[in-house]
Amino acid sequence: MDFSFTEEQLMLQDVARRIAQEKIAPSAEHHDRTGEFPLENIRLLGENGLMGIEVPEAYGGAGMDPIAYVLAMVEVAAGDAAHSTIMSVNNSLFCNGILTHGSEAQKQKYVRAIAEGEAIGAFALTEPQSGSDATAMRCRAVKQADGTYVINGKKSWITSGPVAKYIVLFAMTDPEQGARGITAFMIDTDKAGFHRGKTEPKLGIRASATCEIEFQEYVADADDVLGKEGEGFKIAMGVLDAGRIGIASQAIGIARAAYEATIAYVKDRKAFGAAIGTFQMTQAKIADMKCKLDAALLLTLRAAWVKGQGKRFSNEAAIAKLTASEAAMWITHQAVQIHGGMGYSKEMPLERYFRDAKITEIYEGTSEIQRLVIARNETGLR
Ligand SMILES: Cc1cc2nc3c(=O)[nH]c(=O)nc-3n(C[C@H](O)[C@H](O)[C@H](O)COP(=O)(O)OP(=O)(O)OC[C@H]3O[C@@H](n4cnc5c(N)ncnc54)[C@H](O)[C@@H]3O)c2cc1C
């Protein structure tokens, strides 16, 4: 076992850290307060290979491995979680699925634009009445005699929905087949029949724009199908496995930022004539924060390593996401507590880290769904 990173992985980490510290972190409070979409920074991340980290260079990406992806995501999330949400959707949910299941023409058309940061991608699975249970979706794609599909229906909570140029959409082509009746489509949001709803006001990751989208008689061509008809559910679940490594990395970045701020604060802040970091109750919290942070990072790197080996990594990704997201929630909670009144104040970023951390326990499969995935993998029971 080798715990060292390659030169390329460290170089990408450095690039991500530099952009995160110089450009992203300084504007994080502004983006959180205004909810303004950070288009300029997203373009910069794209120009530096961070919007298509695992995308081969032939399609405009950085051609790196999943471990490099984890390292870069952690840095960007430590700068600002909302930026890392946009980055994770572009990398994991958009590019990854097309690279695995797309035709050569789809890879050239859709992956390059997103990987180079020229356009924003989105992934549309959730609907107003179906989240964890994606097979209950109602969005319908009806095949016509000429081979095209007419799509009608709503999708909710679509990250980057307000700004996306292209979307990977999941729609029911054969409702009688249940999960096997779902098909994935490539959507161009400039085409007729595509509509965006209002941007959702949210607790955290406020600069990551989220909205409902609607399809009214949208016509998709036969070659807009991603993979084969009926393979959509399998594609979505595979893409979400990869996405969970990204969300685990995001959680680690948020938690690390809260942890580092806490280490600085406990040395500086005094009570009863001593630095608060000398109190054993504070020390116990620091030790537990560090253990959870390291455990989350190691489990996430393990999941990335298994993925990089080309092996099945569903269980490892669920374990990483569950551990990292619950660690982030706990660590940011303790960080607010250790900062006392200042932890609750908008003058410091602790309350933002706390609000941002919560989403990692919800999207791309809630903590309950991760536990279900892990227990099913471990027991073989359904
Ligand atoms: C900010 C944000 C961004 C998002 N971005 C996207 C996106 O880009 N694309 C997209 O498609 N979706 C997106 N989502 C949707 C997200 O993936 C869902 O919200 C999530 O999967 C949960 O679905 P739900 O909200 O419908 O909750 P529900 O599925 O209704 O779950 C409600 C509660 O019941 C629990 N529960 C459900 N089933 C079980 C079970 N079998 N056992 C135990 N407990 C269970 C859940 O864990 C949860 O606590 C986003 C959501 C948010 C909040």
The ligand as a Gaussian input file, in Angstrom:
#p B3LYP/6-31G(d) Opt

LIG

0 1
 C      -29.793000      21.683000      -3.368000
 C      -30.236000      20.456000      -4.068000
 C      -29.678000      20.148000      -5.308000
 C      -30.118000      19.013000      -6.002000
 N      -29.619000      18.755000      -7.251000
 C      -30.172000      17.758000      -8.002000
 C      -29.814000      17.578000      -9.375000
 O      -28.954000      18.292000      -9.911000
 N      -30.441000      16.620000     -10.082000
 C      -31.382000      15.808000      -9.542000
 O      -31.906000      14.947000     -10.246000
 N      -31.731000      15.940000      -8.234000
 C      -31.167000      16.900000      -7.458000
 N      -31.540000      17.065000      -6.138000
 C      -32.530000      16.180000      -5.576000
 C      -31.957000      15.263000      -4.507000
 O      -31.151000      14.281000      -5.078000
 C      -33.132000      14.707000      -3.703000
 O      -33.647000      15.785000      -2.928000
 C      -32.758000      13.552000      -2.808000
 O      -32.407000      12.434000      -3.576000
 C      -33.900000      13.159000      -1.858000
 O      -35.110000      13.069000      -2.549000
 P      -36.408000      13.837000      -1.987000
 O      -36.009000      15.237000      -1.741000
 O      -37.520000      13.596000      -2.931000
 O      -36.710000      13.157000      -0.615000
 P      -37.586000      11.817000      -0.402000
 O      -37.122000      10.763000      -1.338000
 O      -39.006000      12.203000      -0.409000
 O      -37.136000      11.428000       1.056000
 C      -37.643000      12.087000       2.228000
 C      -37.048000      11.405000       3.446000
 O      -37.413000      10.011000       3.451000
 C      -36.250000       9.213000       3.523000
 N      -36.420000       7.970000       2.760000
 C      -36.847000       7.838000       1.475000
 N      -36.842000       6.546000       1.103000
 C      -36.371000       5.854000       2.177000
 C      -36.126000       4.455000       2.418000
 N      -36.355000       3.522000       1.497000
 N      -35.669000       4.100000       3.647000
 C      -35.451000       5.043000       4.606000
 N      -35.654000       6.367000       4.424000
 C      -36.098000       6.761000       3.229000
 C      -35.136000      10.068000       2.925000
 O      -33.867000       9.629000       3.355000
 C      -35.509000      11.436000       3.449000
 O      -35.023000      11.614000       4.747000
 C      -31.075000      18.161000      -5.424000
 C      -31.593000      18.468000      -4.153000
 C      -31.195000      19.591000      -3.482000
 C      -31.797000      19.888000      -2.134000

